[in-house]
Amino acid sequence: MQPFQRRSHDAFLPASGRIHPAEWGGSLPVPITFTLSCLAIQALFPMVFPMPPLAHLAAINFFAGDLQGGLGPFLTTWLAQTGYWTPGGIGALSTGVGLATLFLNTPAGALVDHLHRPRLCIAIGCAAIIAGTTLILAKAGVWAIVVADFLAAAGGVLILPSLTALTLGIVGKDAFPRQQGRNQSFNHAGVLAAALAITVGTPWFGPSTSFWVLGGMAALALLAGMTTPGGTWDHRRAHGWEDKPVHEHRREKLLLLLGKQHLLSLALVLALFNVANGSIFGLLGQRLAANGYNSIVWTAVYLIVAEAIMIPVSLWAGSGCQRQGRRHLLLIATATLPVRAVMAAFVTDPVWLLPTEVLDGIGAGLIGVAVPVVVADVTWGSGRTQTALGAVNTLQGIGGVSSGIIGGGLVQWLGWTGGFLALAVPASVAFAIALWIEETRPERERRREAGSEPGRATA
């Protein structure tokens, strides 16, 4: 097979065409301030001031951090404040768009797998979000708002597999776990930055501030994606085909792939995890409001605490995934949720509820790193890694969508304490199933980390 011919921008890659994680040290790949200041210069003078490809990955993940959920709660809050939408209408909009986009996860992954253009897919996703925020800011009619919400949600769905494919095609499979940890750390940093910007800007500029922030971040993510050097990404590296001749580049049958035990077990764990996890946060806010506390302020505090915890947890998870495997991350993540549900059942003081959000940050941070890595392990070389990831995300999303109904019903039937304790049941079942999931870390990666085999990711 002919060696991969790198372009001029590949001077930032080692001779093997892969990037070793050690090149960025043990901290974030590049300082956020350096990334932000270089983006505009890179866009204007790409040949004079080229940025390393991992700096582009960092920037895309940072700016896309708050985009993957679409307009979400920002739109529902804005609609409620306009006075023209009833709670029933807002709920119908959120549920309808959520269900419609939920089943776009698998087609979006398949599109990324077949198109071999992750930068283009990121640009399309960001453009859809910009279009959605523009429609909202134009204060159009009811159907325009429905279209805007759907466009933004669909754009967020497309960004996730595109980022995973772009990362795999740049760093390769061996360096993917550690890089995924760094991607997620920048992702959570972006969510935290957007939340702070919206919190500070809303009293000055009104509730439409959130759409200006989301639209601006989408534009910067689009810029970071389109200026990523194309020569640093190879579709063979992204699919696991680099060691195969062209005539062996075949995609595995979809039903056979999705029927693998590891994927089914992982999807079931995530669905049960989200049934419990998806409703606890909202129920905590509702109980605080019922007890006379300022639920809006405390909800914002809990969100900031959880996102701040996810940043170092993601970094640690990427390194732990690389060195010790993936299974222990899933076990730790699923073990935190039953503890969180029990704490929420018996603790009512808002200050003492802060540890529950620390646990939330730990669990979500570990899940965000471990799931794409496990899916890549199981599907590597099939040509359908992003399709499988989309299918897993669909089942995970079903758990999240149903969590509100299940959690609200349990609280109404059993009361606050009984409802939270009942949510610990699916969380405990998720942990029990995770115990049966075998380690997916490739044997070759274990030998390389142990030093018995030279790493292909080194220069």
PyMOL commands that set and color helices and strands:
alter all, ss='L'
color gray80, all
select helices_A, chain A and resi 8-12+21-24+32-44+53-64+72-82+87-102+105-115+118-137+142-171+176-205+209-226+230-232+235-239+246-248+254-258+261-290+295-324+327-346+354-379+385-436+443-450
alter helices_A, ss='H'
color red, helices_A
deselect
rebuild
show_as cartoon
